[in-house]
Amino acid sequence: MNKPTTAWRRTIWMSWSSLVLMGCFLGDFPQLLGAELALQYQTRGESWKEGVRPKPVSGLNIELISVLVDYQDTVQTAKFPNKVKLRFYLHQDHEAFITVRELDYRTYYWLDKVKLKKPWKVGFGNEFGWPAQPVLKGLRPPIQLYDLGALVRLEMEAPSAVEQVAPGVLYHTKLPTRIEGYVFTLKTGEDARLTATVIQEATGKKVNTQRFRKKRAGRPFTIRWKTEDADEGAYKLTVKGFSLTTNQTITKEIQFYHQPDLNP
């Protein structure tokens, strides 16, 4: 009886090794599939949707991503907090629509469709909190708390050229003692030159102006306003400019209410 050749023995070994590896993979596959399904965008509990979803296409020449109070809670960088909270102030009764997402897409995390049993109310007591498990702690690559942005639109859920928002405090344990500034995050569809101006509604006074010679298309950028001794009241941020590619006019107005005291 002829002995198997070296090439034949190698073929048998490779086939056996492949079967072993496939068996190992198939053994882990249900667990891997379960983890992926757990991260998919879906209803969580009874009051919100959250998860990984395809990158949305806005089609807008300028998009508002986030409006937050300029504050960061202390976070251990080695691990994500167990719970995230978003608090915001309402000067009047409004319907509020919450979106939480990454400031810059990496994992395509998205949270929205928040529906609480009790309506939002006038004051700073409006808060939505959600657990970091299973989604936020399961994202790969891992993200940090302040990789996230949040947007609380008032009255209208869809984006528009003029938006009314409530700046949010994103935190996990400790609130700030006072509101001392805001961070607006936006991005443009094309390279653009822009001017951003914060205006006090009651007086029409320009309280802050910033100019940006070039903002790259699709890249998030921030506009910070340190409120200092700004009076409580209604303000608006206007962003105006033009596309450096097509010369198309770009304009955005963001209306918000500044309440510096968390216990007014």
For each residue, the residues with C-beta under 8 A, 3 or more apart:
1:
2:
3:
4: 8 9 12
5: 8 9
6: 9 10
7: 10 11
8: 4 5 11 12
9: 4 5 6 12 13
10: 6 7 13 14
11: 7 8 14 15
12: 4 8 9 15 16
13: 9 10 16 17
14: 10 11 17 18
15: 11 12 18 19
16: 12 13 19 20
17: 13 14 20 21
18: 14 15 21 22
19: 15 16 22 23
20: 16 17 23 24
21: 17 18 24 25
22: 18 19 25 26
23: 19 20 26 27
24: 20 21 27 28
25: 21 22 28 29
26: 22 23 29
27: 23 24
28: 24 25 31 32
29: 25 26 32 33
30: 33 34
31: 28 34 35
32: 28 29 35 36
33: 29 30 36 37
34: 30 31 37 38
35: 31 32 38 39 138
36: 32 33 39 40
37: 33 34 40
38: 34 35 134 135 138
39: 35 36 51 52 134 135 138 139
40: 36 37 51 52 53
41: 49 50 51 52 53 110
42: 49 50 51
43: 46 48 49 113
44: 47 48 49 50 51 130 135
45: 48
46: 43 115
47: 44 114 115 116 117
48: 43 44 45 98 111 112 113 114 115 128 130
49: 41 42 43 44 111 112 113
50: 41 42 44 109 110 111 130 135
51: 39 40 41 42 44 109 110 135
52: 39 40 41 107 108 109 110 135 139
53: 40 41 56 108 110
54: 108
55: 105 108
56: 53 110
57:
58: 63 159 189
59: 189
60: 63 159 189
61: 188 189 190 192 243 248 250
62: 186 187 188 189 192 239 250 251 252
63: 58 60 159 186 187 188 189
64: 67 151 159 163 165 184 185 186 252 254
65: 101 103 149 151 185 186 187 220
66: 101 103 149 150 151 183 184 185
67: 64 150 151 152 165 166 167 168 182 183 184 185 254 256
68: 71 149 150 167 168 169 170 182 183 185
69: 167 168 169 170 176 179 181 182 183
70: 180 181 182 183 224 226
71: 68 169 171 176 179 180
72: 75 146
73: 145 170 171 172 173 174
74: 173 174
75: 72 81 144 145 146 172
76: 79
77: 144
78:
79: 76
80: 132 136 137 142 143 144 145
81: 75 84 132 145 172 173
82: 131 132 133 172
83: 129 130 131 132 172
84: 81 100 129 130 132 136 145 148 170 171 172
85: 127 128 129 170 171 172
86: 98 100 127 128 129 150 152 168 169 170
87: 124 125 126 127 168 169 171 175
88: 96 124 126 127 152 166 167 168 169
89: 123 124 126 166 167 257 259
90: 93 94 96 120 121 122 123 126 154 166 257
91: 122 234 257 259
92: 122
93: 90 119 120 121 122
94: 90 120 154 155 164 166
95: 120 154 155
96: 88 90 120 126 152 153 154 166
97: 112 114 152 153 154 156 157
98: 48 86 111 112 114 128 150 151 152
99: 110 111 112 150 151 153
100: 84 86 109 110 111 112 148 149 150 151
101: 65 66 109 110 111 148 149
102: 105 106 107 108 109 143 147 148 149
103: 65 66 147 148 149 185 220
104: 147 219 220
105: 55 102 108
106: 102 141 143 147
107: 52 102 139 140 141 143
108: 52 53 54 55 102 105
109: 50 51 52 100 101 102 135 136 139 143 148
110: 41 50 51 52 53 56 99 100 101
111: 48 49 50 98 99 100 101 114 130
112: 48 49 97 98 99 100
113: 43 48 49
114: 47 48 97 98 111 128
115: 46 47 48
116: 47 119 120 128
117: 47
118: 121
119: 93 116
120: 90 93 94 95 96 116 126
121: 90 93 118 125 126
122: 90 91 92 93
123: 89 90 126 264
124: 87 88 89 259 262 263 264
125: 87 121
126: 87 88 89 90 96 120 121 123 166
127: 85 86 87 88
128: 48 85 86 98 114 116
129: 83 84 85 86
130: 44 48 50 83 84 111
131: 82 83
132: 80 81 82 83 84 135 136 137
133: 82 136 137 138
134: 38 39 137 138
135: 38 39 44 50 51 52 109 132 138 139
136: 80 84 109 132 133 139 143
137: 80 132 133 134
138: 35 38 39 133 134 135
139: 39 52 107 109 135 136 142 143
140: 107
141: 106 107
142: 80 139
143: 80 102 106 107 109 136 139 147 148
144: 75 77 80 147
145: 73 75 80 81 84 148 170 172
146: 72 75 170
147: 102 103 104 106 143 144
148: 84 100 101 102 103 109 143 145 170
149: 65 66 68 100 101 102 103 170 185
150: 66 67 68 86 98 99 100 168 170
151: 64 65 66 67 98 99 100 165 168
152: 67 86 88 96 97 98 165 166 167 168
153: 96 97 99 156 157 159 163 164 165
154: 90 94 95 96 97 164 165 166
155: 94 95 164
156: 97 153 160 163 164
157: 97 153
158:
159: 58 60 63 64 153 163
160: 156 163
161: 251 252 253
162: 253 255
163: 64 153 156 159 160 252 253 254 255
164: 94 153 154 155 156 255 256
165: 64 67 151 152 153 154 254 255 256
166: 67 88 89 90 94 96 126 152 154 256 257
167: 67 68 69 88 89 152 179 182 256
168: 67 68 69 86 87 88 150 151 152
169: 68 69 71 86 87 88 175 176 179
170: 68 69 73 84 85 86 145 146 148 149 150
171: 71 73 84 85 87 174 175
172: 73 75 81 82 83 84 85 145
173: 73 74 81
174: 73 74 171
175: 87 169 171 262
176: 69 71 169 179 180 262
177: 262
178: 260 261 262
179: 69 71 167 169 176 182 227 258 259 260 261 262
180: 70 71 176 226 227 228 260
181: 69 70 224 225 226 227
182: 67 68 69 70 167 179 224 225 227 256 258
183: 66 67 68 69 70 222 223 224
184: 64 66 67 196 222 223 224 225 237 254
185: 64 65 66 67 68 103 149 220 221 222 223
186: 62 63 64 65 220 221 223 239 252
187: 62 63 65 215 217 218 219 220 221
188: 61 62 63 191 192 194 215 217 218 243 250
189: 58 59 60 61 62 63 217 218 243
190: 61 217 243 244 245 246 248
191: 188 214 215 216 217 243 244 245
192: 61 62 188 212 214 215 217 241 242 243 244 250
193: 212 213 214 215 241 242 244
194: 188 211 212 215 239 240 241 250
195: 209 210 211 212 239 240 241
196: 184 209 210 211 212 223 237 238 239
197: 206 208 209 210 237 238 240
198: 206 207 208 209 225 235 236 237
199: 204 205 206 207 235 236 237 238
200: 203 204 205 207 230 231 233 234 235
201: 204 233 234 235 236 255
202: 233 234
203: 200
204: 199 200 201
205: 199 200
206: 197 198 199 209
207: 198 199 200 225 230 235
208: 197 198 225
209: 195 196 197 198 206
210: 195 196 197 223
211: 194 195 196
212: 192 193 194 195 196 215 221 241
213: 193
214: 191 192 193 244
215: 187 188 191 192 193 194 212 219 221
216: 191 219
217: 187 188 189 190 191 192
218: 187 188 189
219: 104 187 215 216
220: 65 103 104 185 186 187
221: 185 186 187 212 215
222: 183 184 185
223: 183 184 185 186 196 210 237 239
224: 70 181 182 183 184
225: 181 182 184 198 207 208 237
226: 70 180 181
227: 179 180 181 182 230 258 260
228: 180
229:
230: 200 207 227 235 258 260
231: 200 258
232: 258 259 260 261 264
233: 200 201 202 257 258
234: 91 200 201 202 255 256 257 258
235: 198 199 200 201 207 230 255 256 257 258
236: 198 199 201 253 254 255 256
237: 184 196 197 198 199 223 225 253 254 256
238: 196 197 199 251 252 253 254
239: 62 186 194 195 196 223 250 251 252 253 254
240: 194 195 197 249 250 251 252
241: 192 193 194 195 212 249 250 251
242: 192 193 247 248 249 250
243: 61 188 189 190 191 192 246 247 248 250
244: 190 191 192 193 214 247
245: 190 191
246: 190 243
247: 242 243 244
248: 61 190 242 243
249: 240 241 242
250: 61 62 188 192 194 239 240 241 242 243
251: 62 161 238 239 240 241
252: 62 64 161 163 186 238 239 240
253: 161 162 163 236 237 238 239
254: 64 67 163 165 184 236 237 238 239
255: 162 163 164 165 201 234 235 236
256: 67 164 165 166 167 182 234 235 236 237
257: 89 90 91 166 233 234 235
258: 179 182 227 230 231 232 233 234 235
259: 89 91 124 179 232 264
260: 178 179 180 227 230 232
261: 178 179 232 264
262: 124 175 176 177 178 179
263: 124
264: 123 124 232 259 261
